[in-house]
Amino acid sequence: MFEFDIDNSDYKKVFFIGIGGISMSALAELMLSKGYEVYGSDRNHSINTDKLQKNGATVYFCHDRNNIKDMDLVIYTDAISLDNVELKQAIKDKIDLVDRASFLGAIMKNFDSSIAVSGTHGKTTTTSMIAEIIKDENSNPTIMLGGQLKDIDGNIKIGSDELFLTEACEYKANILKYFPTTAIVLNIDEDHLDFFDNIEHIIGTFKGYIDNLSDNDYAILNADDENISQLFPINNTNVFTFGIKNNANLMAKNITFDEEGYPSYDIFLNDKNISSAKLSVLGRHNILNSLAAIAATYINDIPIEKIISGLKSYKGVERRLEYKGDFNGAMVMDDYAHHPTEIKSAIHALKKSCKRNLITVFQPHTYTRTKLLLDSFSKSFDESDVIIITDIYAAREKDYGDIHSKTLINAIKEHKDNAYYIETFEEIVEYLKENLKKDDVVVTMGAGDVYKIGELLLRFNNHKK
């Protein structure tokens, strides 16, 4: 197991392969703040690499074996291939190597307490909710997010070594490398099937994650999630549950939505009404996310009044039901949803506040996910009035020609009209320009670069002015 004392290490020069990634860039910034010489490589410039360079990191925008000369430690992301020239050179030169997840797990152990937010859906939102609650605490927490939160000016807040907050992704069983004192599991769903064999493999991985906790730690679990119920019995650590439907330690009751779609509810702790909450983000799924945030902060001794205030002030994080602007009286939104469950939840949240038609523009993310979850994808758009599917975003995968966006369109059309395949972003923008009406809502969805469609549309709107 990789061990790392951040304040007393023999490493001086640290290199990050894939430094521009959301988690890698946050780790790099943390290392900079501790006085390490930070280097890294990535393919493209981004707000993350720009910030790192401004703060003193050396970033190369190419992968070259000469980049890692004289490095003491090389950290690599899951996104790189095994034939990466820097990775191969580090092995050849016998430089100490560690993957991102193992490094993050070692970082956690440098803090007195740590909160890790895991689950198939909602990690970034829930982590951001917690961040909004604790960011001004006297303990001066250190926070790492999987998105950009305006109130901490990015994806990381550097604080003391008392409390650490981070996301914990299950991909490649990385959660088995994390050792938080408070472990949240929001939900368990079928995903990342390019790595996991099936849902049983995924559930078993989460079970291993919970088994790593000690008797002084806490597992915060969603009582409404059927797959999470299979983690029980749990005898090695403290368990705290939350939910809406099933009996739990912490529950949301008397749920209402205002005319804009924002929820309110009463908070019950062990069957006692202790307060009420008003959220400033859309969706029933965000009620569950907020309950997890309440549970984590309550367990870590944050006063309930501060918790409620922080939740109300939370306005969302970049690319999570994010309002981008208006086009001819139509609202332009963007969301990171790339899994059927996420798509269905986001569309349901938007539909509650949509005065006219909801138009969903979806960019499937990876061939594997699209192929293996095709049936679920085909049923996830039912509440959308118009569905536009563009080409699959390959990400880390190669196209073997056995799945196409047209396949998804055909599956949707078996039970839903008004679904269209449009290949290019420019053609989609033209369609939207011609068809969007006042009081419509258009939402771009996907984990790739589909957000650019909204930006192109709004740019045209500005040119007209």
Salt bridges, closest charged atoms under 4 A:
GLU3 OE2 - LYS109 NZ 3.86
ASP7 OD1 - LYS34 NZ 3.46
GLU29 OE2 - LYS51 NZ 3.51
ASP50 OD1 - HIS45 ND1 3.96
GLU86 OE1 - HIS63 ND1 2.96
ASP99 OD2 - LYS177 NZ 3.12
GLU132 OE2 - LYS135 NZ 3.73
ASP136 OD2 - LYS135 NZ 3.00
GLU137 OE2 - LYS306 NZ 3.83
GLU170 OE1 - LYS123 NZ 3.84
GLU170 OE2 - HIS192 NE2 3.85
ASP189 OD2 - HIS121 NE2 2.98
ASP189 OD2 - HIS339 NE2 3.89
ASP191 OD2 - HIS192 NE2 3.99
ASP191 OD1 - ARG369 NE 2.69
ASP194 OD2 - ARG396 NE 3.00
ASP197 OD2 - HIS201 ND1 3.73
ASP211 OD1 - LYS207 NZ 3.70
ASP258 OD2 - LYS278 NZ 2.77
ASP334 OD2 - ARG319 NE 2.58
GLU342 OE2 - HIS121 ND1 2.80
GLU342 OE1 - HIS338 ND1 3.64
ASP375 OD2 - LYS379 NZ 3.12
ASP382 OD1 - HIS415 ND1 3.54
GLU383 OE2 - HIS348 ND1 2.81
ASP385 OD2 - LYS351 NZ 2.62
ASP391 OD1 - HIS404 NE2 3.98
ASP402 OD2 - LYS371 NZ 2.79
GLU430 OE2 - LYS433 NZ 2.71
ASP439 OD1 - LYS438 NZ 3.75
ASP440 OD1 - ARG356 NH1 2.83
ASP449 OD2 - LYS452 NZ 3.86
GLU455 OE2 - LYS324 NZ 3.88
